[in-house]
């Protein structure tokens, strides 16, 4: 029943150097000229609790949720909290399932709260220091709303330019450490349940979207036109960056897709899958609908708007692995 800041306080009393999981999206709210693209490197975080136990993350030297930095591997895993493996034990994180169950060494650059533009930025920066075979990019339902926030950042928009290569983020990562630590300490009391700490705001986004559609009286295709154009630029850029790689984009459904948004969620997938013929698009929503009677088994304790359960993450990786093998 503890709040995240109570967990941080209790752990610090025991002598642990620990922080709440403050992620790049938090800094987008501040409308800063530059933003950290990763959480603090080599740092212990407490992030979320959907299964009765708080999830702890120990970041690697780049700030990602991996056991260690790898400069050569099989799969680059991209996306938000689902790619990060939020709220489940380490053994059920998708990167570890790929490696332990399917012998595919996987490195995740997924971070809670990341939208498509930050994910693209990280794909730019990681290219300078790693080698791998496949890209697996998890696109969750709320990514369609995150672009509005991300497109306010001139720093991020540069990554859309075909001739832009890098901000050399990882070679300068040390310069962000003191800034992030000071920011977290100064704002601890204001995080409460958290915008970026638990991504709780995403549950409001479908409601806000539908209200805006009612106000504007636009058809769904018109209402999504802006997002579609930006998504197309983003997908074109990832193909331009990695023309020799097999790129899989996997659409992940939110729980309301199974209850009252089935048509809208199918439209989401149809929208993105039409944007590039050089990307392999996978619909995890359709797979779950066709193969499982009770979708709630796939989400943490069957809760609405939760992350995946261990079963859900296992099914996701199995689904992707079978497509890679084909």
Buried (B, 14 or more C-beta within 10 A) or exposed (E): EEBBBEBBEEBEEEEEEBBBBBBBBBBBEEEEEBBBBBBBBEBBBBBBBBBEEBBBBEBBEBBBBBEEBBEEBBBBBBBBBBBBBBBBEBEBBBBBBBBBEBEBBBBBBBBBBBBBBBBBBBBBBBBEEBEBBBBBBBBBBBBBBBBEBBBEBEBBBBBBEEEEEBBEBBEEBEEBBEBBBEBBEEEBEEBEEBBBBBBBBBBEBBEEBEEEBEEEEEEBEEBBEEBBEBBBBBBBBBBEBBEEBBBBBBBBBBBBBBEEBBEBBBBBBEBBBEBBEBBBBBBBBBBBBEEBEEBBEBBBEEEEBBBBBBBBBBBBBBBBBEBBEE
